[in-house]
Amino acid sequence: MALSTRPTRPVLAPGGETRTTSGNWPMLAVLLLGQFMCIIDVLVVNVAMPSIAASLHASSASLQLVVGGYTIAYAMLLITGARLGDRYGRRRIYLAGVLIFTTASLACALAPDSQALIGFRLIQGAGAAVLVPQVFSIIQLNFTGPARARALSAYAAVLSAGAVAGLVLGGVVVTADLFGTGWRPVFALNVPIGIVLAAAVPRLIPPDVTAGGAPGPGRTSRLDLAGLAAAACAVLLIVLPLVLGREEGWPAWCFACIAVGTVLATGFVLIERRVAARGGYPLLNLAVLRAPALPSGLVTTTVQLGQLLGVAAIGSVYLSRAAGSGVSVTGRAAASAAAMSGTACCLAALSVAGVLAAAIMLRAVRGRRP
């Protein structure tokens, strides 16, 4: 599919931001490279887990936190990351996310023990939560018409390709044992990519433009810091005992943490109701709890959480999710059924390839274990 390189023509959007009627493809490449980098790190660690366990003498609970810490931090801060982009400018926050993610990746590569690695993975997830929301927002604000359809198709393809690449790249790097460093290059590979992105963002991504035409952030809204603090503490107090409890023999502190976390979760709901009643922007719109699709969504989430117990299953879950979301986005953006069908077939093939690659790489990695 040929991409247009014609000069862009700015158009003032209703919210005051500028859009282009043709494609700014260098900018899109910078955005998608950041998205690609974050997706890779969701899955690349799963393949490296045996090597991490052997190198750092990590317990099974620590390994679960290495994998889950990234996802937990990402999920908890994703909405806040989007609000930061609205408030302080999407290019500025995207660049901040790149710097946080790159620095945390280098720290993960140099981690001396599993505890430090868990902490750095949390920071890495926070960086991804700051970076990722800006990608879709900047695409929406800088592309329109056929250019937006092509940009969203490329975005959907990156979601699936990044998941496949994470599994394959993790297996290749760990199996190669570059310079005797084992799993560490899995994280170090992000560093040169992040440096390139940090240099390219100021040059290729335009700043936000206000309705008056001056550079600056778009609409502003107060951050729901109280809701974020309550939700983050509740999740940590509930998840940590569930992860560590079995290995520790289920001591009393596990149940105490779960009880306190439940109380904080109730407090989070009350905070969100109060913020919404005052006309603010809550972290979670409680109206979604009354959505007709909620029961099926909860069932799907429960099944996926069960599948997360296996490394190969993780790959299939995320690949299927990426393919499904990619087809959905492309279907809404593309103008013809043929384009949607072609993209769907391509993403399905990538998903199958990723699952097969994960099985092969896992077998190779486990074969190297003493």
N, C-alpha and C positions, 0 to 999 in steps of 0.2 A: 504494500500500500504506500503510494507516494505521498510524502508530506510536503505541504506548500511552504515555500520560503519567501513568499511575497512580503513586502513591508507591511507592518501592522498599522491599522487606522484606529486611534483611540476613540471610544464612545463613553460618555458619562452615564454610568448606571444609575438607577433610581436611588440607591443608598449613597451615592456620591463617589463611588469608586470608578476607575476606568476599566473598560473592557476593550478587547480587540476583535475586529471582524475577521482577521486572518490569524494564522497560528504563529506564536512566538516559540518555536521549537527548541532553541537552546535553553530558554527558561524552563520549558516542560522537562527537558532532559535533566536539569539540575533538581527539579522537584521530585521527579520519579526516582532519581538515584538515591535521594534521602529516604524515600519510602521503601525502596528496595533494601537498603542497608538495615532498616529497622525490622523488616519482615524476616530477613535472614536470621537475625539473632533470636527470633522466637523459637526456631527449630534447630539451629546449628548446635546448640548446647546439648540437646538430647543425644545426639550421636557421640558427643565427646564425653558423656558421663562416665563410662568405664575408665577412660584415661584420667579424668579428674579425680575419681575415687582412688585410683592407684597412686597418683602423684601426691595428692594432699591428704591421703588417709581419711577421706571424708566419710561420714556415716550416711546411711540411706536417707535419714531425715534432712541432713545438710544438703544432699544432692537434690532432694525435692524442693528445698528452698532456693537453691541455685536456679532451678528451672522455673519455679512458680513465682519467685520474687520479682522477676522482670515483668511477668504478666500481671501480677497484682498491682505493682506500682503504675504500670501503664493504664490498667483499667480504672484505677481510682483517680488518676489525674487527667484523664483524657478530656473530660468536659471542661475542666479548669484550664487546660492548655488551649482549647478553642476560645474560651473567654479572654485569655491573655492576648491572643491574636487580635480579637475585636478591640480590646482596650488600648494596647500599646503598638499595634501595627504588625501585620502578618509577616512581612519580610524580616523585621527585627526579631520576632519571636521564633521564626523558622531558623534563623542564624543562631540564636541562643540555644535552641534545641540541638542543632548540629554540634555546637561546641561542647555542650553537656554530654551528649551521647559519645562523642569521640574521646573526650577526656576519660569518661567512665570505662570505655572499651580498653583504653591503654592501661588503666588501673586494674581491670579484670585480668588482662594478660600478665600483669606483674604481681598478682595477688599472692601473698606468701602462705595463706592458709584458707580453709573453706569459709571461715567466718568473714574474713575480709572480702572474699569473692561474693558472698551473699550480699554484703553491704553495697559493693560496687554494682552488682546486678540490679539492686533497687534503684540506684542513681541512674543506671542505664535505662531502666524502664521509665523513669521520670523524664529523662531526656527525650525518649521516643514519644511520650505523651504530649510533650511540648511541640515536637517537630511535626508529627503526623497530621494533626487537624489542619495545619496551615496549608498542606499540599492540596487537599480538595478545595479549600476556600479560595486559594490563589488561582487554581484552574477555573473555578466558577466565575471569578471576577475578571479574568483576563482573556477568556475565550468565549465566543458566542457562535451560534449557527453551526455550520458543518465543522468548523475548527474545534468547537467544544465537543462534538460527537467523536471526532478522531482522538482528541485528548483524553476523553473518558474511556475510550476503548483501550488506549495505551495504558492508562491507569489500571484498568481491570486486568490487563495482561500481566502487568508488573506484580499485582497481588498474587497471582497464581505462580508465575515464574520465580518470584522471590521465595515462596515456600518450597518449591522443588530445589532451587539452588541451595537453600539452607541445609537440606538433608544431604544433598550430593557433596557440597563443599565441605561440610563438617566431616563426612566420612573420608573424603580424599585427604584433607589436611591432617587429620588424626592418624590415618593409616601411613601417610608419608613420613610422619615424625620429623618435620623439618628441623635440621640442626640439633636434633635430640631434645627439642622443646615440647614434644607431645601435643597437648591440647592448647597451649598458649597462643599459637598463631591464629586459632579460630577467632579470638577477639582482636588480635593485633592487626588483622586484615582490614578492620574498620578504620584504623588510624589514617592511612594514606587517603582513603576515600573521603573521610571527614575533612582532612586538610584541603583537598581539592574543592570540596563543596564550600568550605568557609571562604576560600578565595574567590569562588565563582558567584556566590549569592549576591554580594553588593554590586556586581557588574551586570548580572543577567536577570535578576528579579527586580521589577520596579517597586518603588515604595508605595504604600497606600496613599490615596489621594482623597482629600475631603471634598465636600460639596462645593466649597469655595474655590477649589482648584489647587490648594496648597498641599504639599506633602504632609502626611500625618495619619494617625490611626482613624479607623471608621467610628461607628457608633460605640459609645462606652457604656458599660454596665458594671455595677458593683459585684465583686467576686464573693461568692458564698463561702467565705472562709470557715465560718462556724460549722456549716454542713459538711465541708470537706474534712475538717478535723474530726468531727464525730464519726463520719463514715470510715475514715482511714483507721482510726483507733479501734472501731468495732470490728472491722475486717481482720486486722492483725491479731486482736485478742481472741477471735474465734478460729482463725486459720492456724495460727502457731500451735496451740494445744492439739489440734487435730493432726498436725504433721509430726510433732515431737512426742505426743503423749504415749504412743505405743512403744517407742524405743525407751522412754523413761519409766515405763511401768504404770502409766496413768496416775501420777501423784495428785495430791489435792489441789495444787496450784493450777492444774489444767482445767478442772471444773470451775474454779474460781474465776479464771480468765474468761471462760465461755460465758459464765453468768454476767460478768461485768460487760462483756461485749454485747450480749443480748440487750442489756439495759441501754447501752450507748446506741444500739441500732434503733431502739424505740425512741430515744431522744433525737436521733437523726430525722426520723419521720416527723416528729413534732416541730423541729427546726424548719424543715422544708415546708410544712404547712403554714408556718408563720411568715416565712419569706414570701411565699406565693400570695398570702392574704394581704400583704403590704404592697403588692404589685412589683415585687422584685424578681430576680432571676434565680430560682432555686437550682441546686446542683442536680436534683432529680425531680421531674414533673410527676407528681403522684398520680396524675390522670392516666399514665400508662399502665398502672396497676388494674385499671378497669377495662383495658383493651380486650376485645374479643379473642385476639390471638395469644394472650398471655398464657393460658393453660398449655397449649401446644409448645410455646416457647420454653416454658419451664421443663416440660418433658424432654425436649431436645437438649436443653442445657444439662439435665441430669444424666442423660445417656452419654453426652460428651465428657462430662466429668468422670464418669466411669471408665470411658475409653482412655482418658488421660493417664491411667495407671500403666499403660504399656507404651514403650517408645515408638514402635511402629504404628500403633493406633493414633498417637499424637499426630504423626505425619498425615494419616488419612483424614483425621478430623479437620485439621487446619487446611489441608489441600482441598477437601470438599467444600469447606466454608468459603475459601478464597474463590474457587471456581463458581460456586453458587452466587456469591455476591458480585463476582465479575460479570456473569451472564445477566444478572438483574440490572446492573448499571448500564452495561452495553445495550441491553434490550430497550431501556428507556431512552438512550441517547441516539442509537442508530436509527436511520430513517427507513431501513428495509428489513424484512424478515430474513433475507439471505445473509445480510451482515451479521445479524444476531445468531443465526444457525452456525455460520462459520466460526464465529468466536466461541460459541458454546462447545463445538467439537474440538477446537484447539485446546481450550482450557481443560476439557475432560481428558484429552490425551496427555496433557501435562500432569494432571493429577495421577493418572495410572502410572506414568513414568516415575513420578516422585515416590509412590508407594513401593514400586519394584526396586528403585534405587536405594530406598531406606532399608529394605530387607537385605539387599546385597551388602551394603556398607556395614550394617549392624553385624552381619555374620563375619565380615572381615575383621571388624574391631574386636569382637568377642573372641575370635580365634587367636588374637595377639595377647590376650590376657594370660598371666601366668597361672 
